[in-house]
Amino acid sequence: MTSTVRPGVPADAEAVETVRITSWKTAYRGILASDLLDGLTVTEERVRWWTEAIGTGEVSVRVAETSGEVHGFCSYGASRDADIPGAEIYAIYLLPARFSTGMGGRLMAEALDDLRDRGEREVGLWVLEDNARARRFYERCGFEPTGRRNLWRDEVPEVHYRLALTKVSPAGAR
């Protein structure tokens, strides 16, 4: 089946949140507490947040879909860290059945192209330190660790990665 990547719209909010929750339950198993993951559900509050964030442009989103069904997304925008310039990839998640299919690379490439078109020169992201799969993916896309560290929710170590945006997409991103 062929998938397409397109800009997200407010009507994608519930599908985006469903992908996020489903992905977390698999990707973060063994990294985050099982009771936290097992308790995750799609809520009206989060769907409303996505609807507003996408609708107002507060967050840019690219979605990957197959036969009209959203199977993954990438969200991005201005850096949320005052001391880190440029743009930031906020999240990139796929349904577990789409892991390692190339869909994530296509989403990342589209997001990076959009950021380049907006004149951004660099982009960063935060990733849970123990998320080896995601770290390998980001490194294949050309991101490099910066040495910055943080604690997500004051308890889980995360590390920062950075990528200089050039005119050409990184080799691993497509």
C-alpha positions in Angstrom: 0.0 0.0 0.0 1.2 3.5 -0.8 1.1 6.1 1.8 1.0 9.9 1.3 2.3 12.7 3.5 0.3 15.9 3.7 -0.1 18.9 6.0 -2.3 18.1 9.0 -5.6 19.9 9.4 -7.8 20.3 12.5 -10.0 17.4 11.4 -6.9 15.1 11.9 -6.7 15.9 15.7 -8.3 12.7 17.0 -6.3 10.5 14.6 -3.1 12.3 15.6 -3.8 11.8 19.3 -4.7 8.1 18.7 -1.4 7.6 16.9 0.5 9.3 19.7 -1.1 7.2 22.4 -0.8 3.9 20.5 2.9 4.6 19.7 3.7 5.6 23.3 2.4 2.3 24.6 4.8 0.3 22.4 7.8 2.7 21.9 8.1 3.6 25.6 7.5 0.2 27.1 10.4 -0.5 29.4 11.4 3.2 29.4 8.3 4.7 31.1 6.3 3.2 34.0 3.9 0.5 32.8 1.0 2.0 34.9 1.5 5.3 33.1 1.5 3.7 29.7 -1.4 1.3 30.5 -3.5 4.3 31.7 -3.1 6.3 28.5 -6.3 7.0 26.6 -7.4 9.5 23.9 -9.2 12.3 25.7 -11.5 15.1 24.6 -9.1 17.5 26.2 -6.1 16.4 24.1 -8.1 16.2 20.9 -9.3 19.7 21.5 -5.7 20.8 22.1 -4.6 19.3 18.8 -7.5 20.8 17.0 -6.7 24.3 18.3 -2.9 24.0 17.9 -3.2 22.8 14.3 -6.0 25.2 13.5 -4.1 28.3 14.8 -0.8 27.3 13.4 0.7 27.1 16.9 2.0 23.7 15.8 2.8 22.5 12.3 1.9 18.9 11.5 2.5 16.5 8.7 0.5 13.3 8.6 1.2 10.1 6.8 -1.9 8.3 5.6 -2.8 5.1 3.7 -6.2 4.7 2.1 -7.3 7.9 4.0 -6.3 6.6 7.4 -3.7 8.4 9.5 -0.8 6.1 10.4 1.7 8.6 11.6 2.5 12.3 12.2 5.3 14.7 12.8 4.7 18.0 14.7 7.2 20.9 14.7 7.6 24.6 15.0 9.7 27.2 16.8 12.1 26.0 19.5 10.4 25.9 22.9 13.7 26.5 24.7 14.5 30.2 25.0 18.2 29.5 24.9 18.1 27.2 21.9 17.6 29.0 18.6 15.9 27.8 15.5 13.1 25.3 15.1 12.2 22.1 16.9 10.7 18.8 16.1 8.2 18.3 18.9 7.1 14.8 18.1 7.2 12.1 15.4 5.1 9.0 16.0 3.8 6.1 13.9 1.4 3.3 14.6 3.6 0.3 15.6 2.7 -1.6 12.4 4.4 1.2 10.5 7.7 1.2 12.5 10.7 0.6 10.2 8.7 1.0 6.9 10.2 4.3 5.7 7.1 6.2 6.7 8.9 8.0 9.6 11.7 9.1 7.2 9.2 10.5 4.8 7.4 12.4 7.5 10.8 13.8 8.8 11.9 14.8 5.3 8.6 16.7 4.6 8.9 18.5 8.0 12.5 19.4 7.3 11.7 20.6 3.8 8.9 22.8 5.2 11.2 24.3 7.8 13.8 25.0 5.1 11.2 26.7 3.0 10.3 28.9 6.0 14.0 30.0 6.2 15.0 28.0 9.3 18.7 27.2 9.4 18.7 24.6 12.2 16.4 22.3 14.0 16.6 20.5 17.3 14.7 17.9 19.2 14.6 16.1 22.6 14.5 12.3 22.9 14.3 10.0 25.9 17.8 8.9 26.5 16.9 5.2 26.7 14.9 5.3 23.4 17.5 3.6 21.3 15.2 3.1 18.3 14.4 6.8 18.0 18.0 7.9 18.6 19.1 5.6 15.7 16.4 7.1 13.5 17.4 10.7 14.3 21.0 9.9 13.7 20.2 8.3 10.3 18.3 11.6 9.5 21.5 13.5 10.2 20.8 14.8 13.7 23.7 14.9 16.1 23.7 14.9 19.9 24.5 18.4 21.4 25.5 17.2 24.9 22.4 18.9 26.4 20.5 16.9 28.9 17.2 17.4 30.6 14.7 15.5 32.8 11.3 14.9 31.2 8.6 15.3 33.9 11.5 15.8 36.4 12.3 12.1 36.3 13.2 10.6 32.9 16.5 11.6 31.2 16.3 13.0 27.8 19.0 14.2 25.4 19.0 17.0 22.8 19.9 16.5 19.1 20.5 19.2 16.5 20.6 19.3 12.7 21.8 22.2 10.4 19.2 22.6 7.7 20.8 22.6 4.2 19.2 22.8 0.8 19.2 19.0 0.5 17.4 16.6 2.8 19.6 14.3 4.9 20.2 10.9 3.2 18.4 8.9 5.9 15.3 11.0 5.9 13.7 9.7 2.7 
